[in-house]
Amino acid sequence: MSVYTHVSHAALAEWIKPLCVGNLLTHVGIAAGMQNSNYYVSTDQGRYVLTLFEQAEPATLDFHLALQAHLAQRGIPCPQPLADAQGKRWHLLAGKPAALLSCLSGRDIEQASPAHCQQLGQQLAALHLAGRDFPQPLPHACDAAWRQSFGHALLPLLQANEAALLADELAFQAAQDNAQLPRGIIHADLFRDNVLWDENGQLSGLLDFYFAGEDVLLFDLAVVANDWAHDAACLAALLNAYHQARPLSAAEQAAWPAMRRAAALRFWLLRLDVRHRPRAGELVTIKDPEHFRRLLEQLRLAPDALPL
């Protein structure tokens, strides 16, 4: 979450009227994340999160907001988008599509324990199962085809050593055959800053579904493992909890080392793009691509089998 688009108090006060959430008191920009503009919004009836979508197409936005409503109805702790009397979940604000969502309680954590990872594995599997009956999902925007095209477009901007690593990894990933792996709706961005925990250490919220889409389910698990599992105990807790709720097939277990590399590649590409082609904004989070480059190199040198 970042702030690229400024919203005035008067414009927002008028914009929220059809949502029947009371009178606007304050709105404060959120300086985290990378893609959209976000504000905490307080009214005399409660606290919400306002998101202005900087690059979303209407059909994509309709999908992401409908998906969150669908998952919330099935017990997944994600933000609920508010709708007007006609059922519309977004409206233009400051020239951008914008939505107001419920603000979940809890906070994110810096360091995960095996207990955190166990809960997250259960919740990720529950999310994948809850999404099975969502009608006509859109494809995941950063899927394998995107990684190939986006990666090749970035090659001319990189230093020689980075370009060599990227070109070699793109060739490796292009040779993988994932046609037999189970597919469904994935979150695709379930990092530590997108998961909330209450004061008792219980998972209380999953945030930021704006990369979600239909893709290989194992890719989602690899994204989570790459960010959360800093040691063997956390990785085992995550994977075993997930496997108990949605058993991983033999094909998924065999594909695990390459899928972890694909997940590291995806976020290395996104952060390289921000470094080499930055966007202007008032509060913008720039995340270091070197973390995922080092992780990718580690996974290439020492691929681990799925520890089940």
MOGI-V36896 format. One record per residue. N is the residue number from 0. PHI is phi as a letter, one per 20 degrees, with the letter a starting at -180 (NA if undefined). NEAR is the number of other ideal C-beta (glycine too) atoms within 10 Angstrom. D_CENTER is the distance of its C-alpha to the mean C-alpha in Angstrom with 2 decimals. Layout:
# MOGI-V36896
N,PHI,NEAR,D_CENTER
N,PHI,NEAR,D_CENTER
This chain:
# MOGI-V36896
0,NA,23,10.88
1,b,22,14.25
2,c,21,17.46
3,d,19,18.78
4,d,19,20.83
5,e,12,23.51
6,c,20,24.33
7,e,11,27.82
8,f,11,28.84
9,f,9,31.22
10,f,12,28.83
11,f,19,26.22
12,g,14,29.06
13,f,12,30.21
14,f,18,26.80
15,f,23,26.04
16,g,12,29.47
17,f,14,28.68
18,e,19,26.01
19,l,10,28.77
20,d,17,27.01
21,n,13,30.04
22,e,10,31.04
23,f,18,28.73
24,d,13,29.46
25,b,12,26.96
26,b,18,23.69
27,c,11,22.17
28,f,20,19.57
29,d,18,16.49
30,e,14,16.28
31,b,17,12.84
32,m,21,9.78
33,c,17,10.77
34,d,21,10.49
35,d,23,12.16
36,e,27,15.07
37,c,23,14.87
38,c,22,17.86
39,e,15,19.01
40,c,22,21.74
41,d,16,24.75
42,c,18,27.41
43,f,9,30.48
44,d,11,28.72
45,q,11,25.51
46,c,15,22.33
47,c,22,19.34
48,d,19,16.35
49,d,22,17.00
50,c,29,14.48
51,d,23,16.17
52,e,21,14.45
53,f,15,15.82
54,c,12,15.58
55,f,22,14.69
56,e,11,17.45
57,g,10,18.87
58,f,9,18.32
59,f,16,14.59
60,f,19,14.41
61,g,16,16.71
62,f,22,14.61
63,f,23,11.37
64,f,26,13.70
65,f,16,15.91
66,f,24,13.28
67,f,24,12.48
68,f,16,16.27
69,f,18,16.86
70,f,24,14.75
71,f,18,16.26
72,f,10,19.63
73,d,15,19.20
74,n,9,18.62
75,f,20,14.89
76,f,20,14.49
77,c,25,12.07
78,f,24,13.28
79,e,18,16.09
80,f,22,16.61
81,e,19,20.28
82,c,16,22.59
83,e,13,26.03
84,f,8,29.20
85,e,6,28.56
86,n,6,25.12
87,e,13,23.28
88,e,21,19.89
89,b,23,19.73
90,b,14,22.52
91,f,10,23.23
92,b,22,23.43
93,l,14,24.69
94,n,8,24.43
95,c,18,20.71
96,f,22,19.13
97,b,23,18.11
98,c,26,17.19
99,d,26,18.08
100,c,23,16.25
101,f,16,17.51
102,d,16,16.94
103,e,17,16.29
104,e,12,18.46
105,o,16,17.86
106,b,12,16.45
107,e,14,14.18
108,c,15,16.12
109,e,6,16.96
110,c,9,18.42
111,e,21,17.68
112,d,14,20.72
113,g,18,21.35
114,f,12,21.53
115,f,21,18.00
116,f,26,16.82
117,f,20,19.07
118,f,20,17.64
119,f,26,14.04
120,f,28,15.36
121,f,18,17.19
122,f,20,14.40
123,f,26,12.08
124,f,21,15.24
125,f,18,16.04
126,f,25,12.86
127,f,21,13.78
128,f,15,17.33
129,f,20,16.78
130,e,21,15.19
131,f,10,18.26
132,d,8,20.37
133,f,17,18.10
134,f,6,20.33
135,l,7,19.67
136,f,20,15.91
137,e,16,14.90
138,f,12,14.04
139,f,22,10.70
140,f,14,11.23
141,d,20,10.79
142,f,18,13.00
143,f,17,16.12
144,f,10,18.20
145,f,14,15.90
146,f,19,15.86
147,f,14,19.62
148,f,10,20.36
149,f,17,18.10
150,f,21,19.38
151,f,12,22.95
152,f,12,22.68
153,e,20,21.73
154,g,13,24.57
155,f,8,27.33
156,e,13,25.63
157,e,17,25.42
158,f,7,28.13
159,g,7,30.08
160,f,9,28.69
161,f,17,25.02
162,f,14,25.94
163,f,12,27.81
164,f,17,24.98
165,f,21,22.52
166,f,14,25.19
167,f,11,26.02
168,f,22,22.49
169,f,20,22.02
170,f,10,25.35
171,f,14,24.44
172,f,19,21.26
173,f,12,23.28
174,e,8,25.75
175,f,14,23.47
176,d,9,24.13
177,d,19,21.32
178,f,8,23.10
179,e,11,24.06
180,e,19,20.76
181,g,14,19.47
182,c,17,16.92
183,r,18,15.04
184,f,25,11.94
185,d,26,8.80
186,f,28,5.38
187,m,21,4.60
188,b,24,2.19
189,e,25,4.80
190,e,18,6.93
191,g,16,10.15
192,f,18,9.67
193,d,19,7.20
194,c,28,10.01
195,d,18,13.47
196,c,20,16.84
197,e,13,20.27
198,f,9,23.43
199,e,6,24.42
200,m,12,21.44
201,e,13,20.07
202,f,17,16.44
203,c,16,16.36
204,a,20,12.94
205,d,23,9.29
206,d,25,7.58
207,l,25,5.52
208,e,25,5.47
209,e,25,6.43
210,d,20,5.20
211,f,27,6.56
212,r,21,10.05
213,e,18,12.95
214,a,23,13.21
215,f,22,14.65
216,f,24,13.59
217,f,27,14.60
218,f,23,12.03
219,f,26,9.29
220,f,28,11.90
221,f,24,12.53
222,g,25,9.15
223,f,24,9.77
224,g,22,13.40
225,f,21,13.14
226,e,22,11.72
227,e,23,13.53
228,e,22,16.70
229,e,11,18.95
230,b,11,22.04
231,f,11,23.52
232,f,12,23.81
233,f,22,20.13
234,f,19,19.30
235,f,17,22.06
236,f,22,21.08
237,f,26,17.49
238,f,23,18.79
239,f,16,21.89
240,f,19,20.31
241,f,28,17.95
242,f,17,21.01
243,f,12,23.20
244,e,14,21.13
245,c,20,20.30
246,g,10,22.71
247,e,20,21.67
248,f,13,24.17
249,f,8,26.40
250,f,14,24.74
251,f,21,21.29
252,f,16,22.99
253,f,14,24.73
254,e,23,21.66
255,g,21,19.76
256,g,17,20.95
257,f,19,20.13
258,f,26,16.64
259,f,26,15.84
260,f,23,17.26
261,f,25,15.21
262,f,25,11.90
263,f,25,13.59
264,f,26,14.89
265,g,27,11.77
266,f,22,10.62
267,f,25,14.34
268,f,21,14.72
269,f,19,12.17
270,f,19,13.88
271,f,21,17.24
272,f,17,16.85
273,f,17,16.34
274,f,16,19.33
275,e,12,21.54
276,c,10,20.69
277,f,10,19.66
278,d,13,19.48
279,e,6,21.66
280,a,17,20.72
281,f,12,22.13
282,c,14,19.44
283,c,16,17.13
284,e,16,15.16
285,d,11,16.07
286,d,16,14.60
287,f,11,17.06
288,f,19,16.59
289,f,13,19.37
290,g,15,17.36
291,f,22,15.68
292,f,20,19.03
293,f,13,20.81
294,f,19,18.50
295,f,22,18.96
296,f,14,22.67
297,f,13,22.86
298,f,22,21.36
299,f,16,23.75
300,f,7,26.70
301,c,8,26.19
302,f,12,24.25
303,d,11,24.25
304,f,9,24.78
305,f,20,22.65
306,e,13,24.49
307,d,12,25.39
